[in-house]
Amino acid sequence: MSEITIIGGGSWGLAMALMLCNNSHKVRVWEYSKKNVEILQKTRTNNDYLKDIYFPEDIVFTNDVAETFCNNPELVILSVPSSYLRKTLELHKENFKSINERNVKAIVNLAKGLEEGSLKRMSEVIKDELPINLHKKICSLSGPSHAEEVACKIPTAVVVAGENEATLQYVQTEFSNINFRVYTSLDIVGVEIGAAVKNIIAIAAGVVDGLSFGDNTKGALLTRGLAEIQRLGQALNANPETFAGLSGLGDLVTTAISQHSRNRFVGYHLGKGRKLSEILSEMVMVAEGVVTTKNIRALKEKLNVSMPITEEMYQVLFNNKNPKDALIDLMSRDLKSENEDRI
């Protein structure tokens, strides 16, 4: 039994809290929204994030920064959107300084994306903000895993990646159960890049559905989308094999086809002709792929990596390009060999 603190009480943070509580761990959740904390404390539910899920009294919910680490956690989970990760870490800076290095065994990131401006991966942002003696404890968990299904104990497999084998094995042991299987990887670059870029391809997959195109279209899109993920990853010295795994192909397919996917939802309504601002205004949760598209586009320009699907989604999201025209332009590019590096 471990003492666990989760920073962020959105759908993923709540699903992790429930799953880890069911693993007999003691769980404390800090959430920025005082209103959401009060609802959870009073009703033990939050139907905006996880409908009809009850959270046991054993899970402690707080909005008080001073109380976040009062349980002296062995495991800290960061479950906030990528856009808010650095600000949240700054808010908890004193808490992380107070951590007993010998006691804390892992700091697990769940956010997927790049930081705007710096274009840093999430583990790099965390290293910027945490004391250097905690850096080897940092890892990222990713894979085909919707919070709604994890909370309902639907069988799920994910991967946790980091630089320290002992840290990864600890997370693997603490998280795994009959419904949630965790693999380990030392390729944190590949895992984080796969996690980020698949959200862009999921938006494109939603566009395909919104335009009422078929399985042929989506199959081609996902295949060429995976090629884009691989090219960017290799430019960053990631292991190419990572992208055939859970954080690459697995997460890509799941996010692109699922009704739970917020990124697919955005793309679907874009394909139906709605404006991005209108779509986002109706969403309770964050679609990470929107801001990620801007950031990945900046990174691929910096590295001179060919990513035509990412480019077209950028034009649709930020320059009001007609989604149908974007897909037509993808189909009309110069003909190339399938394995040509720069398609």
C-alpha positions in Angstrom: 0.0 0.0 0.0 1.4 3.4 -1.1 0.5 7.0 -0.2 -0.3 8.7 -3.6 -1.0 12.3 -4.5 -2.7 13.2 -7.8 -2.4 16.8 -9.0 -5.4 17.4 -11.2 -8.9 16.2 -10.8 -10.1 16.0 -14.4 -11.3 12.8 -16.0 -7.9 11.2 -16.1 -6.9 12.2 -12.6 -10.3 10.9 -11.2 -10.0 7.6 -13.2 -6.5 7.1 -11.8 -7.6 7.9 -8.3 -10.4 5.3 -8.5 -8.2 2.7 -10.1 -5.3 3.2 -7.6 -7.8 3.2 -4.7 -9.1 -0.1 -5.9 -5.5 -1.3 -5.8 -5.6 -0.6 -2.0 -3.5 2.5 -2.2 -4.3 5.7 -0.1 -5.1 8.4 -2.6 -5.3 12.2 -2.2 -6.4 14.4 -5.2 -5.6 18.1 -5.4 -7.9 19.9 -7.9 -7.6 23.6 -9.0 -11.3 24.1 -9.2 -12.8 24.7 -5.7 -16.2 24.1 -7.1 -15.3 20.7 -8.5 -13.7 19.7 -5.2 -16.8 20.8 -3.2 -19.0 18.7 -5.5 -16.7 15.7 -5.1 -16.6 16.1 -1.3 -20.3 16.4 -1.1 -21.6 13.9 -3.7 -18.5 11.7 -4.3 -19.3 12.1 -8.1 -18.5 14.5 -11.0 -20.8 13.7 -13.9 -19.2 16.4 -16.1 -16.0 14.2 -16.2 -17.0 10.7 -15.4 -20.7 10.1 -15.5 -22.3 7.8 -12.9 -19.0 6.9 -11.3 -18.9 7.0 -7.5 -15.6 7.8 -5.6 -15.1 6.0 -2.3 -14.8 8.0 0.9 -11.2 6.7 1.1 -10.2 9.1 -1.6 -9.4 12.6 -0.2 -10.2 15.6 -2.4 -8.7 19.0 -1.7 -8.3 22.5 -3.2 -5.7 23.6 -0.6 -2.1 23.6 -1.9 -0.8 23.4 1.6 -2.6 20.0 2.0 -1.5 18.5 -1.3 1.6 16.6 0.1 0.6 16.3 3.8 0.3 12.6 3.2 4.1 12.5 2.4 3.5 10.7 -0.9 5.6 7.9 -2.3 4.0 8.4 -5.7 3.0 11.8 -7.3 0.8 11.8 -10.5 0.5 14.9 -12.6 -2.8 14.9 -14.4 -3.3 18.4 -15.8 -3.5 19.6 -19.5 -0.2 20.3 -21.1 -1.0 24.0 -21.4 -1.3 24.3 -17.6 1.5 22.0 -16.5 4.2 24.5 -15.9 1.9 26.9 -14.0 0.6 24.1 -11.9 4.2 23.0 -11.0 5.0 26.6 -10.1 2.0 26.7 -7.8 3.3 23.5 -6.1 7.0 24.4 -6.1 7.4 24.5 -2.3 5.6 21.2 -2.1 8.1 19.5 -4.4 11.0 21.1 -2.5 9.6 19.6 0.7 9.5 16.0 -0.7 11.6 13.5 1.0 13.8 12.2 -1.8 14.2 8.8 -0.1 10.4 8.5 0.3 9.1 9.5 -3.2 9.7 6.8 -5.7 8.1 8.2 -8.9 6.6 11.3 -10.4 4.2 10.2 -13.2 3.1 12.6 -16.0 -0.2 11.9 -17.8 -0.3 15.1 -20.0 0.2 14.7 -23.7 1.6 17.5 -25.9 4.3 20.1 -26.2 4.7 23.3 -24.3 3.8 26.4 -26.4 6.8 28.6 -27.1 9.6 26.3 -25.8 8.3 23.3 -27.7 9.5 21.1 -24.8 8.1 17.7 -24.1 6.2 17.3 -20.8 9.0 15.5 -19.0 11.3 18.3 -20.0 8.9 20.9 -18.5 8.8 18.9 -15.3 12.6 18.8 -15.1 12.7 22.6 -15.5 10.5 23.0 -12.4 11.5 20.2 -10.1 14.7 19.9 -8.0 17.4 18.0 -9.8 17.4 15.3 -7.2 13.9 14.3 -8.4 14.7 14.1 -12.1 15.4 10.4 -12.3 12.0 9.8 -10.7 10.1 11.5 -13.6 8.3 9.3 -16.1 5.3 9.5 -18.5 2.4 7.1 -18.8 0.7 6.8 -22.2 -1.2 4.3 -24.4 -4.7 3.5 -25.7 -6.6 4.4 -22.5 -9.8 6.5 -22.2 -10.6 7.6 -18.7 -14.2 6.6 -19.0 -13.2 3.0 -19.7 -10.5 2.7 -17.1 -13.0 4.0 -14.5 -15.4 1.2 -15.5 -12.6 -1.5 -15.2 -12.5 -2.2 -18.9 -9.3 -4.1 -19.7 -6.6 -1.6 -20.7 -2.8 -1.8 -21.5 -0.5 1.2 -21.3 3.3 2.0 -21.2 5.3 4.0 -18.7 8.5 5.5 -20.0 11.4 7.1 -18.2 15.2 7.0 -17.8 15.4 4.9 -14.6 14.5 1.2 -14.7 13.8 1.0 -11.0 11.4 3.9 -11.2 9.5 2.3 -14.1 9.3 -1.1 -12.4 7.9 0.6 -9.3 5.2 2.3 -11.3 4.4 -0.9 -13.2 3.9 -2.8 -9.9 1.8 -0.1 -8.2 -0.5 0.6 -11.2 -1.0 -2.9 -12.6 -4.1 -5.1 -11.8 -6.3 -7.5 -13.6 -7.9 -4.7 -15.7 -4.9 -2.4 -16.1 -1.7 -3.8 -17.5 1.5 -1.6 -17.6 4.5 -2.1 -19.8 7.8 -0.3 -19.4 10.0 1.6 -21.9 13.3 3.6 -21.7 12.3 5.6 -24.8 10.5 8.5 -23.1 11.1 10.7 -26.2 9.3 8.3 -28.5 6.5 7.7 -26.0 5.8 11.4 -25.5 6.0 12.2 -29.2 3.6 9.4 -30.1 1.2 10.6 -27.4 1.3 14.2 -28.7 1.1 13.7 -32.4 -1.7 11.1 -32.4 -4.1 13.8 -31.1 -3.5 15.7 -34.3 -4.2 12.7 -36.5 -7.3 12.0 -34.4 -8.6 15.4 -35.3 -8.1 14.6 -38.9 -9.9 11.2 -38.4 -12.8 13.1 -37.0 -12.8 15.3 -40.1 -13.0 12.2 -42.2 -16.0 11.0 -40.3 -17.6 14.5 -40.4 -17.3 14.6 -44.2 -18.9 11.1 -44.4 -15.8 9.6 -46.1 -15.3 5.9 -45.6 -13.0 3.2 -44.0 -10.6 3.4 -47.0 -10.0 7.1 -46.2 -9.5 6.6 -42.5 -7.2 3.5 -43.0 -5.0 5.6 -45.3 -5.0 8.5 -42.9 -4.0 6.5 -39.9 -1.2 4.7 -41.8 0.3 7.9 -43.2 -0.3 9.6 -39.8 1.8 7.0 -38.2 4.5 7.7 -40.8 4.5 11.3 -39.7 4.8 10.4 -36.0 7.8 8.1 -36.9 9.6 10.7 -38.9 9.3 13.3 -36.2 10.4 10.8 -33.5 13.4 9.7 -35.5 14.4 13.4 -36.0 14.5 13.5 -32.2 16.5 10.3 -31.9 13.6 8.2 -30.6 13.5 4.4 -31.1 11.5 3.6 -34.3 10.1 0.5 -32.7 8.3 2.6 -30.1 5.8 3.8 -32.6 4.6 0.3 -33.4 3.7 0.0 -29.7 1.0 1.1 -27.3 1.9 4.9 -27.2 2.2 4.9 -31.0 -0.1 2.7 -33.1 -2.2 1.6 -30.1 -3.0 5.1 -28.9 -3.4 6.5 -32.5 -6.0 3.9 -33.5 -8.0 4.2 -30.3 -8.1 8.0 -30.2 -9.0 8.2 -33.9 -12.0 5.8 -33.7 -13.4 6.3 -30.2 -16.6 8.1 -29.3 -14.8 9.1 -26.1 -12.1 11.0 -28.0 -12.3 14.8 -27.5 -9.9 15.3 -30.4 -12.0 13.2 -32.8 -15.0 15.1 -31.6 -13.4 18.4 -32.6 -12.5 17.1 -36.1 -15.9 15.6 -36.6 -17.7 18.9 -36.1 -15.2 20.7 -38.2 -16.0 18.3 -40.9 -19.7 19.1 -40.5 -18.9 22.8 -41.1 -18.9 24.2 -37.6 -16.4 26.8 -36.4 -13.6 25.8 -34.0 -14.5 28.5 -31.5 -18.1 27.3 -31.4 -17.0 23.7 -30.9 -14.5 24.4 -28.1 -17.0 26.7 -26.2 -19.4 23.7 -25.8 -16.7 21.4 -24.4 -16.2 20.8 -20.7 -12.9 19.0 -21.1 -9.8 20.0 -23.0 -9.0 18.7 -26.5 -5.2 18.6 -26.3 -4.8 18.2 -30.1 -5.8 21.7 -30.9 -2.9 23.5 -29.3 -0.7 20.5 -30.0 -1.2 21.0 -33.7 0.2 24.5 -33.4 3.2 23.3 -31.4 4.0 20.2 -33.4 3.8 22.3 -36.6 6.4 24.7 -35.2 8.6 21.8 -34.2 8.4 20.1 -37.6 9.3 23.4 -39.3 12.3 23.8 -36.9 13.5 20.3 -37.7 12.5 20.4 -41.4 10.4 17.2 -41.1 7.7 16.5 -43.7 4.3 16.2 -41.9 1.6 17.0 -44.5 -1.4 15.9 -42.3 -0.2 18.1 -39.5 0.2 21.0 -41.9 -3.3 20.6 -43.3 -4.8 20.3 -39.8 -3.0 23.5 -38.8 -4.5 25.3 -41.8 -8.0 24.0 -40.9 -7.7 24.9 -37.2 -6.0 28.2 -37.4 -6.4 29.6 -40.9 -10.0 28.5 -41.5 -9.2 26.3 -44.4 -12.2 24.2 -45.6 -11.7 20.6 -44.2 -12.7 19.0 -47.5 -10.2 21.1 -49.4 -7.5 20.0 -46.9 -8.2 16.3 -47.6 -8.3 16.9 -51.3 -4.9 18.7 -51.1 -3.5 15.7 -49.2 -4.7 13.4 -52.0 -3.3 15.7 -54.8 0.3 16.0 -53.7 3.1 14.7 -55.8 3.2 10.9 -56.1 6.0 9.2 -54.2 7.3 5.8 -53.0 5.6 4.7 -49.8 8.9 4.4 -48.0 10.3 7.7 -49.2 11.5 9.7 -46.2 10.1 13.0 -47.4 6.6 12.3 -48.8 
